[in-house]
Every structure is written in structure tokens, then in C-alpha cells.
Amino acid sequence: MPSSVSECEWTRGICNELTRCGAKVFTNQKSYVVGGARGTKLAQPSQSGWPDRWVAHVCWTGWLEFKGLKTKLEPLQAKTIREIEERWPGGAYVCRQHPDGLTLSGWDERPLLVTQGTAEHLLLALLALQMREREWVEDRQRKIASVAGKLADRIRARGEAPEAYVF
């Protein structure tokens, strides 16, 4: 999309493209209608600090914060994205308009890559970044097994059988 469009229009366009590519895109705001059948649609403010959209696609699932060319990432947004990244590397990115398309970055806004501005390119870029996290996936599987073991121990401590649960 051309860089002359507003951040809101650009975000809406990319999200519509993502939907056409088979993604389910959830917005971080609640909408409500007032004024009858032909009422005006109003949006309540989004949950403070959380990224704009949750994107679920076979190639990548996570949070995206969309920013225009010069829009600043708010400190609370950076903190939230950093906290998501600490718990789930590759689970949240800042997607910023760029003259050559778009850039993806983490909470620190250090560009990780620049790609063309289509949803297809965005999904492939997100997949490529996620593939870099393979070591994290193996580490996460070990952590999950450890947490599952601790949960099973807590269940046993209550005198119940953890075998009733599937891990």
C-alpha cells in the first residue's frame, strides 16, 4: 500500500489482505452500535498497551502492533511486547510502514527485516522469523514438560491421580 495513506487505513488494508490469505484477525478493541439499525459504529479504546491485532494463520500466530512511518511506540506498548516476547519469542512484533513496504521489529524497534508491503510477504517474513526460534521451541518443550511434572506433583499431593490428565 502507498505510504501516503493514514496509519489506520494502512492497518485496515493489511488486515483485510491477511484475512483474504486465510488468517483470522482479531482487533484489540470493542465495537458497539448506537442509534438504531442504521446507527453509528463506535469503538471503545483498546486495552492499554496491548498490540493492535491478534493474527491466527497456519504460517504464524501472534500479536502485531501496526505503526505508521513516524508514529512512536508508546512505552507501555514496548513493555507489553517485551513481556510477550520473554514468554513467547516470536509471538509479537511491531509492523511499521516503510517506503519499500514494511519493517518488522521487536519491542526495541530495531528492524529485523524489511519486506514488500503485501500480506503474503508479511506472512512469509513472520514465518521466517519464527523459524529462527527453533531452539526456543525445543527449550519451551522442556519447560512445558517441567511445568507439567510440577502440576502432576501438586495433584498427587492432594491425593488425586494425575493419570486422569493427558499431557
N, C-alpha and C positions, 0 to 999 in steps of 0.2 A: 504494500500500500504506500502511496506517496507520503512523504514526511510532512506535507502541508496540512494534513488532516489533524484534528484535535486528538489528544490522548484518549478521550472517551470513544470517539469514532474509530480510532485505530484499534483499540482494545476490542470493541464490539465486532469489528471486521475480522480480526484474527480469531476470536472465539467462534464466530459463525463458520469460518473456514475449518476450525478444529472439529466442529460438530459435523460438517459435511464429510470430514475424514473419518468419521466413526467415533469420535470422542464424545463423552458426556461431560459438559462443562457446567459446573455449579458456581453461581455468583455468591460472593460474601456480602449479601445484603438481602433484606426482607422487603418485598414489594406489597403494596396494598392499594386498593382502588377506592376512590371516594366519588360521590356524585352520581350514583345510579349506573345503569347499563353502559352509558357512554361516558362514564366518569374518567377522571384524570388519574393516571397511574403515578403514584408517588413512591419513592424509595426511602426507607429508613436508613440511617447511617450504618455502614458496615461495622462489624465487631472490630474495635480499635486495635490496630497493629497487625491484624491478620492479612495475609496476601489476598489479592483481588479474587482469584479464581482457584477452584479445585478442578483439575482436569484428570479424567479417567479414560485411558486409552490402552490398547493392547501393548503399544510400544513404551508408554511411560505413564505413570500416575503420580500426581503430586500437586503442590501449590505453585502458582505463578503470580507474581506481582508485576503488573504492567506499568511501565513508566514512559513518558514522552521524552523527547530529546533532552530537555533541560529540567524536567521535574525531579526534585530531590527525593531521595528515600528518607522517610522520617525515621528518627532514632528508634521509636517503638517498633516500626516495621523491620528495621535492621535487626533489632534484638529478637523479635519473634522468628524471623527467617533463620537467624543463627541458632536459636534454640531448636527449631525443627531439624536443621542440618546436624546438630550434635546428636540427636536421637535417631535420625534417618537421613544419612548422607545421600544426596541426590534427590531429596524429597521436596525441595523448594528452591526456586530461582527467581531472579529479577529479569524480566524480559523487557528490554528497552528499545525504543525506536532508534534507528541508526540510518545515516544516509545511504548505506549499502544494503539495508534490510533490517536486521535486528541483532542485538547482542544479548547474550545470556551471561549473567554473573551471579555470584553468591551474595551473601549479606554485606560483604565488604565492597561490593560494586566493582571488584577487579574483573574485567572482562575475561570470560572463559573461552568464548568463541563468538565470531560474527558469522551470520548466515543470511541467505536471502530471506526476504520477508514473508514467505508463504507458510501456511500451516504445515504442509508436508515437510518443508525444510526444518521448521521448528521441531516437529516430532522426531525427525531423524537426528537432529542435534541433541535433543533431550535423551534419546536412546543412546547415542554415542557417549554422552556424559555419564549416563547410568552404567554403561558397560565398564567404564573406568573404576567403578565401585565394586568390582568382583571380589576383591579382598575383603571389603566391608561386608559383603553378603556372607562370606564364609565365617567371618568373625561374628556377625549377627546370629547365624545359626548356632554357634557355640554359646552365645549369650542366651538365646531363647531356650536351649537345652538346659542351661544352668538355672534359669528362672523357673522353667517347668519342673525341674527337680526340687527346687525350694518350695514351690507351690504344693507338690506332691508330699513333701515332708510336713508341711503345715496341715494338710488334710489328714495324714497319718497321725499327727499329734492330737487331732480331735477324735481319733478312734475310728475314722472313716476309711474306706478303701479307695485309694486313688486310681485303682484299675478301672473304675467306672468311667474314667475320663480318657478321651483319646487325645494323644499328643502327636 
